[in-house]
């Protein structure tokens, strides 16, 4: 059990004591008689007296924290603590740089923290640099939205898109702009549905392109172009774009923040909240942390310092119970059947696995099967396909490869359907009738035809595959288009 002693209690003292009290062990705080403090009597053994008087100290201690704002008294307290507890770790807060007491304190304490310098550095970091510039430009653009803002996720959104939309909508509301988190398609993955249901998230499902006319502005999160992986008209005027995927074509909006050097768009939104000094709502914090964890595969795929820093910022506000329940949803019989068929019917060429599961009842089961099969040894690319409602659905995953899977599926299947996505996560939809007189075919023979077409086209493209954009390049775009002259 660690024994701690706090000497003095300056402006930050109550906060420090409150945090230290949660670490367990014994805690005594010695404060001058003239100190006016509140809120620590219930969390520590508080003694009113002279912090330099050893009679106020406990018999033994392991760590001493000196927080006295008076430089001479703080130095004297540190010296007395060193004499009383020669083996203890002494940490002193010295906000008096340049004084004789500050110089002497460094010879006594094991570590000196310059509080004023820390505050100054924090203020400078918040007010200067690229991060502050981004925040200022984003807020300026949001304030110019004369009406309601639609924050649009990509189709069939994943946790990263859902969380990012919630966070950006919240930032918009903070500057007086009403905003809705919107999506086309459906939320079908069990974990994604669990996230929405357990957090009781307020999302708007757009069914037609015309519904977007109700809004004065459109923001895109976790994708960057209207009409590409969303139900918007490609000619839609976009107000804001925030995404972590490298763009494949020019991106136009009044404000654009594209940073491919982070693992998730949720990381970027957490950074905005942090720089704005906003305490995230529990639902938003929980969704953002889950979004980061999913897109980085629990910080094992393309995770960088910024992802860990964002997670550390969010963690105190997260509902851990909800996260546990989201991560352990029940798996439906349809998903289990699809996974079994995917394993049974797999074709493997090198590090590429394709598999057809035939007729399905839950299209999201394909994505879950692809996720599971990507964990197979020596497999870097997985493509799973099945058909329902006269449509062939294709779901692909990639890891540890230079191939851009989204472009590979587009090249292979775009001429007979719609296909695309990201370098490591992509999909396609193909009208079943494109393959001929399928009405007369049995389910088994139809499955074989579909499998031959999908696998044949994909393997042909992968003989000379499109390369994924490098995340090592300096892809960091954040700018504002000027307003048109009225």
PyMOL commands that set and color helices and strands:
alter all, ss='L'
color gray80, all
select helices_A, chain A and resi 13-23+54-56+71-84+100-108+115-127+129-143+159-174+190-199+209-214+265-276+282-295+305-315+320-327+333-344+364-373+405-413+432-435+438-440+443-462
alter helices_A, ss='H'
color red, helices_A
select strands_A, chain A and resi 3-7+26-31+45-48+63-66+89-93+111-113+149-152+179-183+203-205+217-221+240-243+255-259+347-349+352-359+381-388+391-398+417-421+425-431+476-480
alter strands_A, ss='S'
color yellow, strands_A
deselect
rebuild
show_as cartoon
